[in-house]
Amino acid sequence: MYDTFRFKFLPYTQIISFIINFLKKCELSIVSCRSLQLNHWYIVAHFNLLIDLIATTTFIIEITRKEISSAFKI
């Protein structure tokens, strides 16, 4: 029963860890923005955050799609 529980809720724990890591990176980029006064590192940091956001969103959409399709299987 534990394996079933762990397997069923594993994607949600991955989503939560992605969100937490993304928020940590946002906090780091805000701090670096203040210290570097908007130079090119600020743009690079935010470009990396954008890539992470797209990857996380894609992952969430994929898991949601799988959950919905498995719910409607007969």
CHARMM-style PDB file with segment names, atoms N, HN, CA, C and O in Angstrom:
ATOM      1  N   MET     1       0.826  -1.194   0.000  1.00  0.00      PROA
ATOM      2  CA  MET     1       0.000   0.000   0.000  1.00  0.00      PROA
ATOM      3  C   MET     1       0.872   1.261   0.000  1.00  0.00      PROA
ATOM      4  O   MET     1       0.530   2.257  -0.636  1.00  0.00      PROA
ATOM      5  N   TYR     2       1.985   1.210   0.708  1.00  0.00      PROA
ATOM      6  HN  TYR     2       2.263   0.400   1.225  1.00  0.00      PROA
ATOM      7  CA  TYR     2       2.878   2.374   0.749  1.00  0.00      PROA
ATOM      8  C   TYR     2       3.430   2.692  -0.637  1.00  0.00      PROA
ATOM      9  O   TYR     2       3.539   3.860  -1.009  1.00  0.00      PROA
ATOM     10  N   ASP     3       3.783   1.649  -1.408  1.00  0.00      PROA
ATOM     11  HN  ASP     3       3.695   0.700  -1.105  1.00  0.00      PROA
ATOM     12  CA  ASP     3       4.320   1.880  -2.752  1.00  0.00      PROA
ATOM     13  C   ASP     3       3.278   2.534  -3.647  1.00  0.00      PROA
ATOM     14  O   ASP     3       3.608   3.419  -4.437  1.00  0.00      PROA
ATOM     15  N   THR     4       2.027   2.112  -3.535  1.00  0.00      PROA
ATOM     16  HN  THR     4       1.759   1.393  -2.894  1.00  0.00      PROA
ATOM     17  CA  THR     4       0.961   2.724  -4.335  1.00  0.00      PROA
ATOM     18  C   THR     4       0.779   4.184  -3.945  1.00  0.00      PROA
ATOM     19  O   THR     4       0.646   5.053  -4.806  1.00  0.00      PROA
ATOM     20  N   PHE     5       0.773   4.446  -2.648  1.00  0.00      PROA
ATOM     21  HN  PHE     5       0.881   3.739  -1.949  1.00  0.00      PROA
ATOM     22  CA  PHE     5       0.621   5.816  -2.161  1.00  0.00      PROA
ATOM     23  C   PHE     5       1.775   6.688  -2.651  1.00  0.00      PROA
ATOM     24  O   PHE     5       1.563   7.806  -3.121  1.00  0.00      PROA
ATOM     25  N   ARG     6       2.997   6.168  -2.537  1.00  0.00      PROA
ATOM     26  HN  ARG     6       3.170   5.260  -2.155  1.00  0.00      PROA
ATOM     27  CA  ARG     6       4.172   6.934  -2.944  1.00  0.00      PROA
ATOM     28  C   ARG     6       4.154   7.185  -4.450  1.00  0.00      PROA
ATOM     29  O   ARG     6       4.471   8.288  -4.897  1.00  0.00      PROA
ATOM     30  N   PHE     7       3.786   6.176  -5.232  1.00  0.00      PROA
ATOM     31  HN  PHE     7       3.529   5.280  -4.869  1.00  0.00      PROA
ATOM     32  CA  PHE     7       3.756   6.332  -6.680  1.00  0.00      PROA
ATOM     33  C   PHE     7       2.686   7.318  -7.106  1.00  0.00      PROA
ATOM     34  O   PHE     7       2.900   8.095  -8.037  1.00  0.00      PROA
ATOM     35  N   LYS     8       1.533   7.303  -6.440  1.00  0.00      PROA
ATOM     36  HN  LYS     8       1.359   6.672  -5.684  1.00  0.00      PROA
ATOM     37  CA  LYS     8       0.436   8.188  -6.820  1.00  0.00      PROA
ATOM     38  C   LYS     8       0.751   9.647  -6.519  1.00  0.00      PROA
ATOM     39  O   LYS     8       0.366  10.528  -7.287  1.00  0.00      PROA
ATOM     40  N   PHE     9       1.445   9.921  -5.416  1.00  0.00      PROA
ATOM     41  HN  PHE     9       1.759   9.205  -4.792  1.00  0.00      PROA
ATOM     42  CA  PHE     9       1.687  11.295  -5.017  1.00  0.00      PROA
ATOM     43  C   PHE     9       3.079  11.801  -5.363  1.00  0.00      PROA
ATOM     44  O   PHE     9       3.406  12.948  -5.058  1.00  0.00      PROA
ATOM     45  N   LEU    10       3.906  10.975  -5.990  1.00  0.00      PROA
ATOM     46  HN  LEU    10       3.641  10.043  -6.238  1.00  0.00      PROA
ATOM     47  CA  LEU    10       5.258  11.389  -6.371  1.00  0.00      PROA
ATOM     48  C   LEU    10       5.251  12.586  -7.321  1.00  0.00      PROA
ATOM     49  O   LEU    10       6.030  13.514  -7.104  1.00  0.00      PROA
ATOM     50  N   PRO    11       4.411  12.618  -8.363  1.00  0.00      PROA
ATOM     51  CA  PRO    11       4.420  13.791  -9.257  1.00  0.00      PROA
ATOM     52  C   PRO    11       4.113  15.097  -8.520  1.00  0.00      PROA
ATOM     53  O   PRO    11       4.669  16.144  -8.850  1.00  0.00      PROA
ATOM     54  N   TYR    12       3.232  15.033  -7.529  1.00  0.00      PROA
ATOM     55  HN  TYR    12       2.781  14.182  -7.261  1.00  0.00      PROA
ATOM     56  CA  TYR    12       2.878  16.253  -6.818  1.00  0.00      PROA
ATOM     57  C   TYR    12       4.034  16.741  -5.957  1.00  0.00      PROA
ATOM     58  O   TYR    12       4.236  17.948  -5.821  1.00  0.00      PROA
ATOM     59  N   THR    13       4.790  15.826  -5.380  1.00  0.00      PROA
ATOM     60  HN  THR    13       4.626  14.846  -5.491  1.00  0.00      PROA
ATOM     61  CA  THR    13       5.966  16.247  -4.609  1.00  0.00      PROA
ATOM     62  C   THR    13       7.017  16.839  -5.531  1.00  0.00      PROA
ATOM     63  O   THR    13       7.731  17.763  -5.142  1.00  0.00      PROA
ATOM     64  N   GLN    14       7.123  16.316  -6.755  1.00  0.00      PROA
ATOM     65  HN  GLN    14       6.543  15.565  -7.071  1.00  0.00      PROA
ATOM     66  CA  GLN    14       8.060  16.891  -7.719  1.00  0.00      PROA
ATOM     67  C   GLN    14       7.626  18.292  -8.123  1.00  0.00      PROA
ATOM     68  O   GLN    14       8.464  19.183  -8.262  1.00  0.00      PROA
ATOM     69  N   ILE    15       6.344  18.494  -8.310  1.00  0.00      PROA
ATOM     70  HN  ILE    15       5.663  17.770  -8.197  1.00  0.00      PROA
ATOM     71  CA  ILE    15       5.832  19.829  -8.657  1.00  0.00      PROA
ATOM     72  C   ILE    15       6.150  20.809  -7.537  1.00  0.00      PROA
ATOM     73  O   ILE    15       6.611  21.923  -7.788  1.00  0.00      PROA
ATOM     74  N   ILE    16       5.901  20.389  -6.297  1.00  0.00      PROA
ATOM     75  HN  ILE    16       5.526  19.485  -6.093  1.00  0.00      PROA
ATOM     76  CA  ILE    16       6.162  21.274  -5.158  1.00  0.00      PROA
ATOM     77  C   ILE    16       7.646  21.611  -5.079  1.00  0.00      PROA
ATOM     78  O   ILE    16       8.001  22.760  -4.813  1.00  0.00      PROA
ATOM     79  N   SER    17       8.518  20.631  -5.304  1.00  0.00      PROA
ATOM     80  HN  SER    17       8.230  19.698  -5.520  1.00  0.00      PROA
ATOM     81  CA  SER    17       9.961  20.916  -5.235  1.00  0.00      PROA
ATOM     82  C   SER    17      10.383  21.843  -6.369  1.00  0.00      PROA
ATOM     83  O   SER    17      11.240  22.705  -6.169  1.00  0.00      PROA
ATOM     84  N   PHE    18       9.793  21.682  -7.567  1.00  0.00      PROA
ATOM     85  HN  PHE    18       9.097  20.982  -7.729  1.00  0.00      PROA
ATOM     86  CA  PHE    18      10.090  22.604  -8.666  1.00  0.00      PROA
ATOM     87  C   PHE    18       9.690  24.024  -8.302  1.00  0.00      PROA
ATOM     88  O   PHE    18      10.443  24.966  -8.551  1.00  0.00      PROA
ATOM     89  N   ILE    19       8.515  24.185  -7.716  1.00  0.00      PROA
ATOM     90  HN  ILE    19       7.903  23.421  -7.514  1.00  0.00      PROA
ATOM     91  CA  ILE    19       8.032  25.520  -7.347  1.00  0.00      PROA
ATOM     92  C   ILE    19       8.926  26.141  -6.277  1.00  0.00      PROA
ATOM     93  O   ILE    19       9.251  27.326  -6.347  1.00  0.00      PROA
ATOM     94  N   ILE    20       9.322  25.338  -5.287  1.00  0.00      PROA
ATOM     95  HN  ILE    20       9.058  24.376  -5.230  1.00  0.00      PROA
ATOM     96  CA  ILE    20      10.197  25.857  -4.233  1.00  0.00      PROA
ATOM     97  C   ILE    20      11.547  26.278  -4.810  1.00  0.00      PROA
ATOM     98  O   ILE    20      12.063  27.342  -4.469  1.00  0.00      PROA
ATOM     99  N   ASN    21      12.114  25.453  -5.676  1.00  0.00      PROA
ATOM    100  HN  ASN    21      11.695  24.589  -5.953  1.00  0.00      PROA
ATOM    101  CA  ASN    21      13.400  25.803  -6.295  1.00  0.00      PROA
ATOM    102  C   ASN    21      13.276  27.057  -7.152  1.00  0.00      PROA
ATOM    103  O   ASN    21      14.181  27.890  -7.175  1.00  0.00      PROA
ATOM    104  N   PHE    22      12.154  27.189  -7.857  1.00  0.00      PROA
ATOM    105  HN  PHE    22      11.419  26.512  -7.839  1.00  0.00      PROA
ATOM    106  CA  PHE    22      11.944  28.372  -8.686  1.00  0.00      PROA
ATOM    107  C   PHE    22      11.865  29.625  -7.825  1.00  0.00      PROA
ATOM    108  O   PHE    22      12.448  30.653  -8.172  1.00  0.00      PROA
ATOM    109  N   LEU    23      11.145  29.549  -6.698  1.00  0.00      PROA
ATOM    110  HN  LEU    23      10.672  28.715  -6.417  1.00  0.00      PROA
ATOM    111  CA  LEU    23      11.045  30.705  -5.820  1.00  0.00      PROA
ATOM    112  C   LEU    23      12.393  31.058  -5.204  1.00  0.00      PROA
ATOM    113  O   LEU    23      12.695  32.236  -5.013  1.00  0.00      PROA
ATOM    114  N   LYS    24      13.203  30.055  -4.892  1.00  0.00      PROA
ATOM    115  HN  LYS    24      12.958  29.098  -5.047  1.00  0.00      PROA
ATOM    116  CA  LYS    24      14.545  30.326  -4.370  1.00  0.00      PROA
ATOM    117  C   LYS    24      15.380  31.065  -5.407  1.00  0.00      PROA
ATOM    118  O   LYS    24      16.106  32.001  -5.073  1.00  0.00      PROA
ATOM    119  N   LYS    25      15.277  30.644  -6.665  1.00  0.00      PROA
ATOM    120  HN  LYS    25      14.688  29.883  -6.937  1.00  0.00      PROA
ATOM    121  CA  LYS    25      16.037  31.306  -7.725  1.00  0.00      PROA
ATOM    122  C   LYS    25      15.542  32.732  -7.939  1.00  0.00      PROA
ATOM    123  O   LYS    25      16.336  33.633  -8.210  1.00  0.00      PROA
ATOM    124  N   CYS    26      14.234  32.938  -7.816  1.00  0.00      PROA
ATOM    125  HN  CYS    26      13.589  32.207  -7.595  1.00  0.00      PROA
ATOM    126  CA  CYS    26      13.693  34.297  -7.929  1.00  0.00      PROA
ATOM    127  C   CYS    26      14.279  35.187  -6.848  1.00  0.00      PROA
ATOM    128  O   CYS    26      14.667  36.325  -7.112  1.00  0.00      PROA
ATOM    129  N   GLU    27      14.343  34.670  -5.640  1.00  0.00      PROA
ATOM    130  HN  GLU    27      14.028  33.746  -5.425  1.00  0.00      PROA
ATOM    131  CA  GLU    27      14.885  35.448  -4.527  1.00  0.00      PROA
ATOM    132  C   GLU    27      16.354  35.775  -4.780  1.00  0.00      PROA
ATOM    133  O   GLU    27      16.790  36.898  -4.525  1.00  0.00      PROA
ATOM    134  N   LEU    28      17.110  34.819  -5.274  1.00  0.00      PROA
ATOM    135  HN  LEU    28      16.756  33.907  -5.481  1.00  0.00      PROA
ATOM    136  CA  LEU    28      18.528  35.052  -5.560  1.00  0.00      PROA
ATOM    137  C   LEU    28      18.704  36.094  -6.666  1.00  0.00      PROA
ATOM    138  O   LEU    28      19.606  36.929  -6.597  1.00  0.00      PROA
ATOM    139  N   SER    29      17.841  36.044  -7.684  1.00  0.00      PROA
ATOM    140  HN  SER    29      17.108  35.366  -7.740  1.00  0.00      PROA
ATOM    141  CA  SER    29      17.990  37.002  -8.772  1.00  0.00      PROA
ATOM    142  C   SER    29      17.614  38.409  -8.325  1.00  0.00      PROA
ATOM    143  O   SER    29      18.197  39.383  -8.803  1.00  0.00      PROA
ATOM    144  N   ILE    30      16.648  38.532  -7.415  1.00  0.00      PROA
ATOM    145  HN  ILE    30      16.174  37.741  -7.027  1.00  0.00      PROA
ATOM    146  CA  ILE    30      16.275  39.853  -6.902  1.00  0.00      PROA
ATOM    147  C   ILE    30      17.436  40.437  -6.103  1.00  0.00      PROA
ATOM    148  O   ILE    30      17.740  41.623  -6.230  1.00  0.00      PROA
ATOM    149  N   VAL    31      18.085  39.615  -5.283  1.00  0.00      PROA
ATOM    150  HN  VAL    31      17.838  38.651  -5.180  1.00  0.00      PROA
ATOM    151  CA  VAL    31      19.232  40.074  -4.504  1.00  0.00      PROA
ATOM    152  C   VAL    31      20.375  40.482  -5.428  1.00  0.00      PROA
ATOM    153  O   VAL    31      21.005  41.520  -5.226  1.00  0.00      PROA
ATOM    154  N   SER    32      20.640  39.656  -6.450  1.00  0.00      PROA
ATOM    155  HN  SER    32      20.128  38.812  -6.615  1.00  0.00      PROA
ATOM    156  CA  SER    32      21.732  39.991  -7.362  1.00  0.00      PROA
ATOM    157  C   SER    32      21.396  41.229  -8.182  1.00  0.00      PROA
ATOM    158  O   SER    32      22.293  41.985  -8.554  1.00  0.00      PROA
ATOM    159  N   CYS    33      20.124  41.443  -8.464  1.00  0.00      PROA
ATOM    160  HN  CYS    33      19.396  40.828  -8.162  1.00  0.00      PROA
ATOM    161  CA  CYS    33      19.702  42.635  -9.191  1.00  0.00      PROA
ATOM    162  C   CYS    33      20.028  43.889  -8.389  1.00  0.00      PROA
ATOM    163  O   CYS    33      20.510  44.876  -8.945  1.00  0.00      PROA
ATOM    164  N   ARG    34      19.769  43.853  -7.096  1.00  0.00      PROA
ATOM    165  HN  ARG    34      19.377  43.051  -6.644  1.00  0.00      PROA
ATOM    166  CA  ARG    34      20.041  45.021  -6.266  1.00  0.00      PROA
ATOM    167  C   ARG    34      21.534  45.283  -6.150  1.00  0.00      PROA
ATOM    168  O   ARG    34      21.966  46.436  -6.134  1.00  0.00      PROA
ATOM    169  N   SER    35      22.320  44.220  -6.070  1.00  0.00      PROA
ATOM    170  HN  SER    35      21.968  43.283  -6.083  1.00  0.00      PROA
ATOM    171  CA  SER    35      23.751  44.410  -5.868  1.00  0.00      PROA
ATOM    172  C   SER    35      24.473  44.749  -7.171  1.00  0.00      PROA
ATOM    173  O   SER    35      25.499  45.428  -7.139  1.00  0.00      PROA
ATOM    174  N   LEU    36      23.964  44.293  -8.310  1.00  0.00      PROA
ATOM    175  HN  LEU    36      23.130  43.741  -8.335  1.00  0.00      PROA
ATOM    176  CA  LEU    36      24.672  44.492  -9.574  1.00  0.00      PROA
ATOM    177  C   LEU    36      24.152  45.680 -10.377  1.00  0.00      PROA
ATOM    178  O   LEU    36      24.707  46.009 -11.425  1.00  0.00      PROA
ATOM    179  N   GLN    37      23.104  46.318  -9.900  1.00  0.00      PROA
ATOM    180  HN  GLN    37      22.653  46.051  -9.049  1.00  0.00      PROA
ATOM    181  CA  GLN    37      22.560  47.527 -10.531  1.00  0.00      PROA
ATOM    182  C   GLN    37      22.216  47.335 -12.016  1.00  0.00      PROA
ATOM    183  O   GLN    37      22.634  48.118 -12.870  1.00  0.00      PROA
ATOM    184  N   LEU    38      21.460  46.294 -12.297  1.00  0.00      PROA
ATOM    185  HN  LEU    38      21.120  45.658 -11.604  1.00  0.00      PROA
ATOM    186  CA  LEU    38      20.884  46.067 -13.635  1.00  0.00      PROA
ATOM    187  C   LEU    38      21.920  45.936 -14.754  1.00  0.00      PROA
ATOM    188  O   LEU    38      21.749  46.523 -15.823  1.00  0.00      PROA
ATOM    189  N   ASN    39      22.957  45.197 -14.529  1.00  0.00      PROA
ATOM    190  HN  ASN    39      23.095  44.720 -13.661  1.00  0.00      PROA
ATOM    191  CA  ASN    39      23.878  44.943 -15.638  1.00  0.00      PROA
ATOM    192  C   ASN    39      23.477  43.666 -16.363  1.00  0.00      PROA
ATOM    193  O   ASN    39      22.376  43.159 -16.151  1.00  0.00      PROA
ATOM    194  N   HSD    40      24.344  43.141 -17.207  1.00  0.00      PROA
ATOM    195  HN  HSD    40      25.239  43.553 -17.379  1.00  0.00      PROA
ATOM    196  CA  HSD    40      23.967  42.005 -18.045  1.00  0.00      PROA
ATOM    197  C   HSD    40      23.707  40.730 -17.233  1.00  0.00      PROA
ATOM    198  O   HSD    40      23.014  39.840 -17.723  1.00  0.00      PROA
ATOM    199  N   TRP    41      24.233  40.612 -16.020  1.00  0.00      PROA
ATOM    200  HN  TRP    41      24.797  41.336 -15.622  1.00  0.00      PROA
ATOM    201  CA  TRP    41      23.971  39.427 -15.202  1.00  0.00      PROA
ATOM    202  C   TRP    41      22.502  39.375 -14.798  1.00  0.00      PROA
ATOM    203  O   TRP    41      21.939  38.292 -14.638  1.00  0.00      PROA
ATOM    204  N   TYR    42      21.888  40.526 -14.636  1.00  0.00      PROA
ATOM    205  HN  TYR    42      22.346  41.406 -14.766  1.00  0.00      PROA
ATOM    206  CA  TYR    42      20.464  40.590 -14.305  1.00  0.00      PROA
ATOM    207  C   TYR    42      19.639  39.978 -15.441  1.00  0.00      PROA
ATOM    208  O   TYR    42      18.700  39.221 -15.196  1.00  0.00      PROA
ATOM    209  N   ILE    43      19.994  40.309 -16.670  1.00  0.00      PROA
ATOM    210  HN  ILE    43      20.757  40.924 -16.869  1.00  0.00      PROA
ATOM    211  CA  ILE    43      19.266  39.776 -17.826  1.00  0.00      PROA
ATOM    212  C   ILE    43      19.474  38.267 -17.932  1.00  0.00      PROA
ATOM    213  O   ILE    43      18.525  37.534 -18.212  1.00  0.00      PROA
ATOM    214  N   VAL    44      20.691  37.798 -17.715  1.00  0.00      PROA
ATOM    215  HN  VAL    44      21.462  38.393 -17.488  1.00  0.00      PROA
ATOM    216  CA  VAL    44      20.981  36.369 -17.783  1.00  0.00      PROA
ATOM    217  C   VAL    44      20.228  35.615 -16.695  1.00  0.00      PROA
ATOM    218  O   VAL    44      19.674  34.544 -16.943  1.00  0.00      PROA
ATOM    219  N   ALA    45      20.208  36.183 -15.476  1.00  0.00      PROA
ATOM    220  HN  ALA    45      20.657  37.053 -15.274  1.00  0.00      PROA
ATOM    221  CA  ALA    45      19.505  35.532 -14.375  1.00  0.00      PROA
ATOM    222  C   ALA    45      18.019  35.404 -14.693  1.00  0.00      PROA
ATOM    223  O   ALA    45      17.420  34.358 -14.444  1.00  0.00      PROA
ATOM    224  N   HSD    46      17.428  36.446 -15.233  1.00  0.00      PROA
ATOM    225  HN  HSD    46      17.914  37.296 -15.435  1.00  0.00      PROA
ATOM    226  CA  HSD    46      16.001  36.379 -15.520  1.00  0.00      PROA
ATOM    227  C   HSD    46      15.703  35.502 -16.724  1.00  0.00      PROA
ATOM    228  O   HSD    46      14.624  34.914 -16.795  1.00  0.00      PROA
ATOM    229  N   PHE    47      16.620  35.396 -17.665  1.00  0.00      PROA
ATOM    230  HN  PHE    47      17.497  35.874 -17.607  1.00  0.00      PROA
ATOM    231  CA  PHE    47      16.439  34.474 -18.781  1.00  0.00      PROA
ATOM    232  C   PHE    47      16.453  33.033 -18.263  1.00  0.00      PROA
ATOM    233  O   PHE    47      15.656  32.204 -18.703  1.00  0.00      PROA
ATOM    234  N   ASN    48      17.356  32.740 -17.333  1.00  0.00      PROA
ATOM    235  HN  ASN    48      18.004  33.413 -16.976  1.00  0.00      PROA
ATOM    236  CA  ASN    48      17.386  31.400 -16.742  1.00  0.00      PROA
ATOM    237  C   ASN    48      16.113  31.111 -15.959  1.00  0.00      PROA
ATOM    238  O   ASN    48      15.609  29.989 -15.991  1.00  0.00      PROA
ATOM    239  N   LEU    49      15.588  32.108 -15.258  1.00  0.00      PROA
ATOM    240  HN  LEU    49      15.998  33.020 -15.232  1.00  0.00      PROA
ATOM    241  CA  LEU    49      14.330  31.929 -14.537  1.00  0.00      PROA
ATOM    242  C   LEU    49      13.174  31.673 -15.497  1.00  0.00      PROA
ATOM    243  O   LEU    49      12.286  30.873 -15.203  1.00  0.00      PROA
ATOM    244  N   LEU    50      13.183  32.347 -16.637  1.00  0.00      PROA
ATOM    245  HN  LEU    50      13.905  32.998 -16.876  1.00  0.00      PROA
ATOM    246  CA  LEU    50      12.138  32.136 -17.633  1.00  0.00      PROA
ATOM    247  C   LEU    50      12.184  30.703 -18.162  1.00  0.00      PROA
ATOM    248  O   LEU    50      11.143  30.067 -18.327  1.00  0.00      PROA
ATOM    249  N   ILE    51      13.374  30.201 -18.425  1.00  0.00      PROA
ATOM    250  HN  ILE    51      14.220  30.717 -18.291  1.00  0.00      PROA
ATOM    251  CA  ILE    51      13.518  28.816 -18.885  1.00  0.00      PROA
ATOM    252  C   ILE    51      13.006  27.851 -17.821  1.00  0.00      PROA
ATOM    253  O   ILE    51      12.303  26.893 -18.142  1.00  0.00      PROA
ATOM    254  N   ASP    52      13.356  28.097 -16.547  1.00  0.00      PROA
ATOM    255  HN  ASP    52      13.927  28.876 -16.287  1.00  0.00      PROA
ATOM    256  CA  ASP    52      12.873  27.240 -15.470  1.00  0.00      PROA
ATOM    257  C   ASP    52      11.356  27.289 -15.354  1.00  0.00      PROA
ATOM    258  O   ASP    52      10.714  26.264 -15.126  1.00  0.00      PROA
ATOM    259  N   LEU    53      10.785  28.470 -15.508  1.00  0.00      PROA
ATOM    260  HN  LEU    53      11.307  29.303 -15.693  1.00  0.00      PROA
ATOM    261  CA  LEU    53       9.337  28.612 -15.422  1.00  0.00      PROA
ATOM    262  C   LEU    53       8.650  27.838 -16.548  1.00  0.00      PROA
ATOM    263  O   LEU    53       7.641  27.172 -16.315  1.00  0.00      PROA
ATOM    264  N   ILE    54       9.187  27.921 -17.758  1.00  0.00      PROA
ATOM    265  HN  ILE    54      10.007  28.462 -17.947  1.00  0.00      PROA
ATOM    266  CA  ILE    54       8.608  27.190 -18.891  1.00  0.00      PROA
ATOM    267  C   ILE    54       8.708  25.685 -18.653  1.00  0.00      PROA
ATOM    268  O   ILE    54       7.758  24.945 -18.911  1.00  0.00      PROA
ATOM    269  N   ALA    55       9.866  25.234 -18.158  1.00  0.00      PROA
ATOM    270  HN  ALA    55      10.638  25.835 -17.948  1.00  0.00      PROA
ATOM    271  CA  ALA    55      10.041  23.801 -17.901  1.00  0.00      PROA
ATOM    272  C   ALA    55       9.086  23.314 -16.818  1.00  0.00      PROA
ATOM    273  O   ALA    55       8.492  22.243 -16.949  1.00  0.00      PROA
ATOM    274  N   THR    56       8.937  24.083 -15.763  1.00  0.00      PROA
ATOM    275  HN  THR    56       9.420  24.952 -15.657  1.00  0.00      PROA
ATOM    276  CA  THR    56       8.044  23.702 -14.672  1.00  0.00      PROA
ATOM    277  C   THR    56       6.596  23.685 -15.143  1.00  0.00      PROA
ATOM    278  O   THR    56       5.849  22.761 -14.819  1.00  0.00      PROA
ATOM    279  N   THR    57       6.196  24.692 -15.898  1.00  0.00      PROA
ATOM    280  HN  THR    57       6.803  25.442 -16.160  1.00  0.00      PROA
ATOM    281  CA  THR    57       4.827  24.753 -16.405  1.00  0.00      PROA
ATOM    282  C   THR    57       4.541  23.591 -17.339  1.00  0.00      PROA
ATOM    283  O   THR    57       3.469  22.991 -17.274  1.00  0.00      PROA
ATOM    284  N   THR    58       5.489  23.269 -18.204  1.00  0.00      PROA
ATOM    285  HN  THR    58       6.360  23.757 -18.257  1.00  0.00      PROA
ATOM    286  CA  THR    58       5.324  22.141 -19.115  1.00  0.00      PROA
ATOM    287  C   THR    58       5.177  20.839 -18.340  1.00  0.00      PROA
ATOM    288  O   THR    58       4.350  19.993 -18.682  1.00  0.00      PROA
ATOM    289  N   PHE    59       5.988  20.683 -17.290  1.00  0.00      PROA
ATOM    290  HN  PHE    59       6.660  21.370 -17.013  1.00  0.00      PROA
ATOM    291  CA  PHE    59       5.926  19.481 -16.467  1.00  0.00      PROA
ATOM    292  C   PHE    59       4.571  19.361 -15.780  1.00  0.00      PROA
ATOM    293  O   PHE    59       3.989  18.277 -15.740  1.00  0.00      PROA
ATOM    294  N   ILE    60       4.068  20.462 -15.241  1.00  0.00      PROA
ATOM    295  HN  ILE    60       4.540  21.343 -15.274  1.00  0.00      PROA
ATOM    296  CA  ILE    60       2.764  20.448 -14.563  1.00  0.00      PROA
ATOM    297  C   ILE    60       1.652  20.127 -15.551  1.00  0.00      PROA
ATOM    298  O   ILE    60       0.747  19.355 -15.234  1.00  0.00      PROA
ATOM    299  N   ILE    61       1.708  20.706 -16.740  1.00  0.00      PROA
ATOM    300  HN  ILE    61       2.444  21.333 -16.998  1.00  0.00      PROA
ATOM    301  CA  ILE    61       0.682  20.443 -17.754  1.00  0.00      PROA
ATOM    302  C   ILE    61       0.712  18.979 -18.170  1.00  0.00      PROA
ATOM    303  O   ILE    61      -0.338  18.360 -18.337  1.00  0.00      PROA
ATOM    304  N   GLU    62       1.906  18.424 -18.338  1.00  0.00      PROA
ATOM    305  HN  GLU    62       2.759  18.927 -18.202  1.00  0.00      PROA
ATOM    306  CA  GLU    62       2.028  17.022 -18.742  1.00  0.00      PROA
ATOM    307  C   GLU    62       1.457  16.083 -17.682  1.00  0.00      PROA
ATOM    308  O   GLU    62       0.745  15.135 -18.014  1.00  0.00      PROA
ATOM    309  N   ILE    63       1.762  16.338 -16.419  1.00  0.00      PROA
ATOM    310  HN  ILE    63       2.340  17.108 -16.150  1.00  0.00      PROA
ATOM    311  CA  ILE    63       1.235  15.485 -15.346  1.00  0.00      PROA
ATOM    312  C   ILE    63      -0.281  15.632 -15.245  1.00  0.00      PROA
ATOM    313  O   ILE    63      -0.989  14.644 -15.050  1.00  0.00      PROA
ATOM    314  N   THR    64      -0.778  16.850 -15.375  1.00  0.00      PROA
ATOM    315  HN  THR    64      -0.203  17.653 -15.533  1.00  0.00      PROA
ATOM    316  CA  THR    64      -2.227  17.071 -15.308  1.00  0.00      PROA
ATOM    317  C   THR    64      -2.918  16.354 -16.459  1.00  0.00      PROA
ATOM    318  O   THR    64      -3.975  15.752 -16.271  1.00  0.00      PROA
ATOM    319  N   ARG    65      -2.329  16.416 -17.645  1.00  0.00      PROA
ATOM    320  HN  ARG    65      -1.471  16.906 -17.797  1.00  0.00      PROA
ATOM    321  CA  ARG    65      -2.912  15.747 -18.808  1.00  0.00      PROA
ATOM    322  C   ARG    65      -2.951  14.236 -18.593  1.00  0.00      PROA
ATOM    323  O   ARG    65      -3.943  13.588 -18.927  1.00  0.00      PROA
ATOM    324  N   LYS    66      -1.877  13.673 -18.038  1.00  0.00      PROA
ATOM    325  HN  LYS    66      -1.072  14.200 -17.767  1.00  0.00      PROA
ATOM    326  CA  LYS    66      -1.850  12.232 -17.773  1.00  0.00      PROA
ATOM    327  C   LYS    66      -2.883  11.839 -16.731  1.00  0.00      PROA
ATOM    328  O   LYS    66      -3.545  10.809 -16.860  1.00  0.00      PROA
ATOM    329  N   GLU    67      -3.018  12.665 -15.695  1.00  0.00      PROA
ATOM    330  HN  GLU    67      -2.480  13.502 -15.590  1.00  0.00      PROA
ATOM    331  CA  GLU    67      -4.011  12.368 -14.644  1.00  0.00      PROA
ATOM    332  C   GLU    67      -5.425  12.408 -15.215  1.00  0.00      PROA
ATOM    333  O   GLU    67      -6.247  11.546 -14.903  1.00  0.00      PROA
ATOM    334  N   ILE    68      -5.706  13.399 -16.047  1.00  0.00      PROA
ATOM    335  HN  ILE    68      -5.038  14.099 -16.301  1.00  0.00      PROA
ATOM    336  CA  ILE    68      -7.046  13.522 -16.625  1.00  0.00      PROA
ATOM    337  C   ILE    68      -7.322  12.368 -17.582  1.00  0.00      PROA
ATOM    338  O   ILE    68      -8.412  11.795 -17.565  1.00  0.00      PROA
ATOM    339  N   SER    69      -6.347  12.027 -18.412  1.00  0.00      PROA
ATOM    340  HN  SER    69      -5.462  12.493 -18.426  1.00  0.00      PROA
ATOM    341  CA  SER    69      -6.569  10.939 -19.365  1.00  0.00      PROA
ATOM    342  C   SER    69      -6.716   9.599 -18.649  1.00  0.00      PROA
ATOM    343  O   SER    69      -7.495   8.752 -19.087  1.00  0.00      PROA
ATOM    344  N   SER    70      -5.981   9.394 -17.555  1.00  0.00      PROA
ATOM    345  HN  SER    70      -5.349  10.082 -17.199  1.00  0.00      PROA
ATOM    346  CA  SER    70      -6.126   8.132 -16.818  1.00  0.00      PROA
ATOM    347  C   SER    70      -7.458   8.091 -16.067  1.00  0.00      PROA
ATOM    348  O   SER    70      -8.001   7.011 -15.836  1.00  0.00      PROA
ATOM    349  N   ALA    71      -7.982   9.239 -15.691  1.00  0.00      PROA
ATOM    350  HN  ALA    71      -7.542  10.117 -15.879  1.00  0.00      PROA
ATOM    351  CA  ALA    71      -9.266   9.272 -14.991  1.00  0.00      PROA
ATOM    352  C   ALA    71     -10.418   8.900 -15.917  1.00  0.00      PROA
ATOM    353  O   ALA    71     -11.426   8.361 -15.459  1.00  0.00      PROA
ATOM    354  N   PHE    72     -10.285   9.182 -17.216  1.00  0.00      PROA
ATOM    355  HN  PHE    72      -9.466   9.620 -17.588  1.00  0.00      PROA
ATOM    356  CA  PHE    72     -11.367   8.913 -18.158  1.00  0.00      PROA
ATOM    357  C   PHE    72     -11.203   7.609 -18.912  1.00  0.00      PROA
ATOM    358  O   PHE    72     -12.016   7.300 -19.783  1.00  0.00      PROA
ATOM    359  N   LYS    73     -10.163   6.829 -18.599  1.00  0.00      PROA
ATOM    360  HN  LYS    73      -9.502   7.080 -17.892  1.00  0.00      PROA
ATOM    361  CA  LYS    73      -9.998   5.521 -19.247  1.00  0.00      PROA
ATOM    362  C   LYS    73     -11.056   4.556 -18.721  1.00  0.00      PROA
ATOM    363  O   LYS    73     -11.406   4.551 -17.541  1.00  0.00      PROA
ATOM    364  N   ILE    74     -11.539   3.753 -19.634  1.00  0.00      PROA
ATOM    365  HN  ILE    74     -11.255   3.757 -20.593  1.00  0.00      PROA
ATOM    366  CA  ILE    74     -12.591   2.787 -19.255  1.00  0.00      PROA
ATOM    367  C   ILE    74     -11.962   1.418 -19.054  1.00  0.00      PROA
ATOM    368  OT1 ILE    74     -12.662   0.458 -18.732  1.00  0.00      PROA
TER     369      ILE     74
END
